[in-house]
Amino acid sequence: MSKKVINRIKVVLAEKNLSSKWLAEQLGKNEATISRWCTNEVQPPVKTFVQIAEKLNVKLTYLFND
């Protein structure tokens, strides 16, 4: 059974031509942490999702799969 892809952080970063390193710098987080979010290994807290949406200038819902 494949793991459910919950967030689209990786996709949105690619659409915006931004790197996970950039996001890590914006949020003051470790690149490894961002990487784990991008692979959906772990999910960031809701508050962090809000910050990510703000940094990427997208609606919060845009970061999630339907």
N, CA, C and O atoms as a GROMACS GRO file, in nm:
protein
  264
    1MET      N    1   0.084  -0.119   0.000
    1MET     CA    2   0.000   0.000   0.000
    1MET      C    3   0.088   0.125   0.000
    1MET      O    4   0.178   0.139   0.083
    2SER      N    5   0.063   0.214  -0.092
    2SER     CA    6   0.146   0.334  -0.099
    2SER      C    7   0.101   0.435   0.006
    2SER      O    8  -0.015   0.442   0.045
    3LYS      N    9   0.198   0.512   0.049
    3LYS     CA   10   0.171   0.613   0.150
    3LYS      C   11   0.086   0.726   0.090
    3LYS      O   12   0.109   0.769  -0.023
    4LYS      N   13  -0.010   0.772   0.166
    4LYS     CA   14  -0.096   0.880   0.120
    4LYS      C   15  -0.018   1.011   0.119
    4LYS      O   16   0.043   1.050   0.219
    5VAL      N   17  -0.021   1.077   0.004
    5VAL     CA   18   0.045   1.207  -0.007
    5VAL      C   19  -0.055   1.312   0.039
    5VAL      O   20  -0.153   1.342  -0.029
    6ILE      N   21  -0.027   1.369   0.156
    6ILE     CA   22  -0.120   1.463   0.216
    6ILE      C   23  -0.093   1.606   0.171
    6ILE      O   24  -0.185   1.677   0.129
    7ASN      N   25   0.033   1.647   0.180
    7ASN     CA   26   0.062   1.786   0.142
    7ASN      C   27   0.127   1.795   0.004
    7ASN      O   28   0.182   1.698  -0.047
    8ARG      N   29   0.118   1.914  -0.053
    8ARG     CA   30   0.172   1.941  -0.186
    8ARG      C   31   0.288   2.041  -0.179
    8ARG      O   32   0.315   2.112  -0.275
    9ILE      N   33   0.354   2.046  -0.065
    9ILE     CA   34   0.460   2.145  -0.048
    9ILE      C   35   0.565   2.134  -0.160
    9ILE      O   36   0.605   2.234  -0.219
   10LYS      N   37   0.607   2.011  -0.187
   10LYS     CA   38   0.709   1.987  -0.290
   10LYS      C   39   0.662   2.037  -0.427
   10LYS      O   40   0.737   2.101  -0.501
   11VAL      N   41   0.537   2.008  -0.460
   11VAL     CA   42   0.478   2.048  -0.589
   11VAL      C   43   0.472   2.201  -0.600
   11VAL      O   44   0.509   2.258  -0.703
   12VAL      N   45   0.424   2.265  -0.494
   12VAL     CA   46   0.410   2.411  -0.495
   12VAL      C   47   0.547   2.478  -0.504
   12VAL      O   48   0.562   2.578  -0.575
   13LEU      N   49   0.645   2.426  -0.433
   13LEU     CA   50   0.781   2.480  -0.444
   13LEU      C   51   0.831   2.471  -0.588
   13LEU      O   52   0.890   2.565  -0.640
   14ALA      N   53   0.807   2.356  -0.651
   14ALA     CA   54   0.849   2.336  -0.790
   14ALA      C   55   0.778   2.434  -0.884
   14ALA      O   56   0.840   2.492  -0.973
   15GLU      N   57   0.649   2.452  -0.863
   15GLU     CA   58   0.570   2.545  -0.945
   15GLU      C   59   0.626   2.687  -0.936
   15GLU      O   60   0.624   2.763  -1.033
   16LYS      N   61   0.675   2.722  -0.818
   16LYS     CA   62   0.726   2.857  -0.793
   16LYS      C   63   0.876   2.868  -0.818
   16LYS      O   64   0.936   2.973  -0.796
   17ASN      N   65   0.936   2.758  -0.865
   17ASN     CA   66   1.081   2.753  -0.888
   17ASN      C   67   1.160   2.789  -0.762
   17ASN      O   68   1.260   2.860  -0.768
   18LEU      N   69   1.113   2.737  -0.650
   18LEU     CA   70   1.181   2.761  -0.522
   18LEU      C   71   1.232   2.628  -0.468
   18LEU      O   72   1.177   2.522  -0.497
   19SER      N   73   1.337   2.635  -0.389
   19SER     CA   74   1.395   2.514  -0.333
   19SER      C   75   1.351   2.491  -0.190
   19SER      O   76   1.302   2.582  -0.123
   20SER      N   77   1.368   2.370  -0.145
   20SER     CA   78   1.338   2.340  -0.005
   20SER      C   79   1.438   2.416   0.085
   20SER      O   80   1.406   2.450   0.199
   21LYS      N   81   1.557   2.440   0.032
   21LYS     CA   82   1.657   2.519   0.106
   21LYS      C   83   1.602   2.660   0.129
   21LYS      O   84   1.614   2.714   0.239
   22TRP      N   85   1.544   2.719   0.027
   22TRP     CA   86   1.484   2.853   0.040
   22TRP      C   87   1.377   2.853   0.148
   22TRP      O   88   1.373   2.941   0.233
   23LEU      N   89   1.290   2.752   0.144
   23LEU     CA   90   1.182   2.744   0.242
   23LEU      C   91   1.239   2.727   0.383
   23LEU      O   92   1.190   2.788   0.479
   24ALA      N   93   1.342   2.646   0.395
   24ALA     CA   94   1.407   2.625   0.524
   24ALA      C   95   1.459   2.758   0.580
   24ALA      O   96   1.443   2.787   0.699
   25GLU      N   97   1.521   2.836   0.493
   25GLU     CA   98   1.574   2.966   0.535
   25GLU      C   99   1.461   3.060   0.576
   25GLU      O  100   1.473   3.132   0.676
   26GLN      N  101   1.352   3.060   0.500
   26GLN     CA  102   1.238   3.147   0.529
   26GLN      C  103   1.175   3.115   0.664
   26GLN      O  104   1.132   3.205   0.737
   27LEU      N  105   1.171   2.987   0.696
   27LEU     CA  106   1.104   2.943   0.819
   27LEU      C  107   1.199   2.925   0.937
   27LEU      O  108   1.156   2.900   1.049
   28GLY      N  109   1.329   2.938   0.910
   28GLY     CA  110   1.428   2.916   1.015
   28GLY      C  111   1.430   2.770   1.060
   28GLY      O  112   1.447   2.740   1.178
   29LYS      N  113   1.412   2.680   0.963
   29LYS     CA  114   1.409   2.537   0.992
   29LYS      C  115   1.527   2.467   0.927
   29LYS      O  116   1.594   2.523   0.839
   30ASN      N  117   1.552   2.346   0.971
   30ASN     CA  118   1.656   2.260   0.914
   30ASN      C  119   1.609   2.209   0.778
   30ASN      O  120   1.491   2.177   0.760
   31GLU      N  121   1.700   2.202   0.682
   31GLU     CA  122   1.664   2.152   0.549
   31GLU      C  123   1.611   2.009   0.553
   31GLU      O  124   1.524   1.972   0.475
   32ALA      N  125   1.665   1.929   0.644
   32ALA     CA  126   1.620   1.790   0.658
   32ALA      C  127   1.473   1.785   0.699
   32ALA      O  128   1.398   1.698   0.655
   33THR      N  129   1.433   1.879   0.784
   33THR     CA  130   1.293   1.886   0.828
   33THR      C  131   1.203   1.915   0.708
   33THR      O  132   1.100   1.850   0.690
   34ILE      N  133   1.242   2.013   0.627
   34ILE     CA  134   1.164   2.050   0.508
   34ILE      C  135   1.155   1.931   0.414
   34ILE      O  136   1.049   1.903   0.356
   35SER      N  137   1.266   1.861   0.398
   35SER     CA  138   1.271   1.745   0.310
   35SER      C  139   1.169   1.639   0.354
   35SER      O  140   1.101   1.579   0.271
   36ARG      N  141   1.160   1.617   0.485
   36ARG     CA  142   1.065   1.518   0.538
   36ARG      C  143   0.920   1.562   0.514
   36ARG      O  144   0.832   1.480   0.492
   37TRP      N  145   0.897   1.693   0.519
   37TRP     CA  146   0.763   1.744   0.487
   37TRP      C  147   0.733   1.723   0.339
   37TRP      O  148   0.623   1.682   0.302
   38CYS      N  149   0.833   1.752   0.255
   38CYS     CA  150   0.815   1.741   0.110
   38CYS      C  151   0.788   1.598   0.065
   38CYS      O  152   0.716   1.575  -0.033
   39THR      N  153   0.845   1.501   0.137
   39THR     CA  154   0.823   1.361   0.102
   39THR      C  155   0.701   1.303   0.174
   39THR      O  156   0.667   1.185   0.158
   40ASN      N  157   0.636   1.388   0.256
   40ASN     CA  158   0.519   1.347   0.332
   40ASN      C  159   0.550   1.239   0.434
   40ASN      O  160   0.462   1.162   0.475
   41GLU      N  161   0.675   1.235   0.474
   41GLU     CA  162   0.718   1.142   0.580
   41GLU      C  163   0.656   1.188   0.713
   41GLU      O  164   0.607   1.108   0.793
   42VAL      N  165   0.660   1.319   0.732
   42VAL     CA  166   0.596   1.382   0.848
   42VAL      C  167   0.523   1.507   0.799
   42VAL      O  168   0.553   1.560   0.692
   43GLN      N  169   0.429   1.553   0.878
   43GLN     CA  170   0.355   1.675   0.844
   43GLN      C  171   0.392   1.786   0.942
   43GLN      O  172   0.405   1.763   1.062
   44PRO      N  173   0.409   1.907   0.888
   44PRO     CA  174   0.435   2.018   0.980
   44PRO      C  175   0.310   2.053   1.060
   44PRO      O  176   0.199   2.017   1.022
   45PRO      N  177   0.328   2.122   1.172
   45PRO     CA  178   0.211   2.166   1.249
   45PRO      C  179   0.125   2.262   1.165
   45PRO      O  180   0.174   2.325   1.071
   46VAL      N  181  -0.001   2.272   1.199
   46VAL     CA  182  -0.094   2.359   1.125
   46VAL      C  183  -0.041   2.502   1.116
   46VAL      O  184  -0.046   2.565   1.011
   47LYS      N  185   0.011   2.552   1.228
   47LYS     CA  186   0.065   2.688   1.231
   47LYS      C  187   0.175   2.706   1.125
   47LYS      O  188   0.184   2.810   1.060
   48THR      N  189   0.255   2.603   1.108
   48THR     CA  190   0.363   2.608   1.010
   48THR      C  191   0.308   2.603   0.868
   48THR      O  192   0.359   2.671   0.779
   49PHE      N  193   0.203   2.523   0.846
   49PHE     CA  194   0.138   2.522   0.715
   49PHE      C  195   0.091   2.662   0.677
   49PHE      O  196   0.103   2.704   0.562
   50VAL      N  197   0.037   2.734   0.776
   50VAL     CA  198  -0.009   2.872   0.753
   50VAL      C  199   0.109   2.960   0.711
   50VAL      O  200   0.098   3.039   0.618
   51GLN      N  201   0.221   2.946   0.780
   51GLN     CA  202   0.342   3.023   0.746
   51GLN      C  203   0.392   2.988   0.606
   51GLN      O  204   0.433   3.077   0.530
   52ILE      N  205   0.390   2.861   0.572
   52ILE     CA  206   0.434   2.816   0.440
   52ILE      C  207   0.347   2.878   0.332
   52ILE      O  208   0.398   2.928   0.232
   53ALA      N  209   0.216   2.875   0.353
   53ALA     CA  210   0.123   2.935   0.256
   53ALA      C  211   0.153   3.084   0.238
   53ALA      O  212   0.150   3.135   0.126
   54GLU      N  213   0.181   3.152   0.348
   54GLU     CA  214   0.213   3.295   0.340
   54GLU      C  215   0.342   3.318   0.263
   54GLU      O  216   0.348   3.406   0.176
   55LYS      N  217   0.446   3.241   0.292
   55LYS     CA  218   0.576   3.256   0.225
   55LYS      C  219   0.563   3.227   0.075
   55LYS      O  220   0.628   3.292  -0.007
   56LEU      N  221   0.480   3.129   0.041
   56LEU     CA  222   0.464   3.090  -0.099
   56LEU      C  223   0.355   3.171  -0.169
   56LEU      O  224   0.333   3.157  -0.290
   57ASN      N  225   0.287   3.255  -0.092
   57ASN     CA  226   0.181   3.338  -0.145
   57ASN      C  227   0.070   3.256  -0.213
   57ASN      O  228   0.027   3.286  -0.324
   58VAL      N  229   0.026   3.153  -0.143
   58VAL     CA  230  -0.084   3.069  -0.192
   58VAL      C  231  -0.186   3.052  -0.080
   58VAL      O  232  -0.156   3.075   0.038
   59LYS      N  233  -0.307   3.011  -0.118
   59LYS     CA  234  -0.408   2.979  -0.018
   59LYS      C  235  -0.364   2.854   0.057
   59LYS      O  236  -0.302   2.765   0.000
   60LEU      N  237  -0.399   2.850   0.185
   60LEU     CA  238  -0.363   2.735   0.268
   60LEU      C  239  -0.411   2.604   0.205
   60LEU      O  240  -0.338   2.504   0.205
   61THR      N  241  -0.532   2.603   0.153
   61THR     CA  242  -0.590   2.481   0.094
   61THR      C  243  -0.510   2.431  -0.025
   61THR      O  244  -0.516   2.313  -0.059
   62TYR      N  245  -0.437   2.520  -0.089
   62TYR     CA  246  -0.357   2.484  -0.207
   62TYR      C  247  -0.242   2.391  -0.171
   62TYR      O  248  -0.186   2.323  -0.257
   63LEU      N  249  -0.207   2.387  -0.043
   63LEU     CA  250  -0.097   2.302   0.002
   63LEU      C  251  -0.139   2.157   0.028
   63LEU      O  252  -0.056   2.073   0.063
   64PHE      N  253  -0.267   2.130   0.012
   64PHE     CA  254  -0.318   1.995   0.042
   64PHE      C  255  -0.380   1.929  -0.080
   64PHE      O  256  -0.436   1.996  -0.167
   65ASN      N  257  -0.370   1.797  -0.085
   65ASN     CA  258  -0.437   1.721  -0.189
   65ASN      C  259  -0.585   1.708  -0.152
   65ASN      O  260  -0.620   1.704  -0.034
   66ASP      N  261  -0.669   1.701  -0.252
   66ASP     CA  262  -0.812   1.685  -0.227
   66ASP      C  263  -0.842   1.550  -0.167
   66ASP      O  264  -0.958   1.519  -0.139
   0.00000   0.00000   0.00000
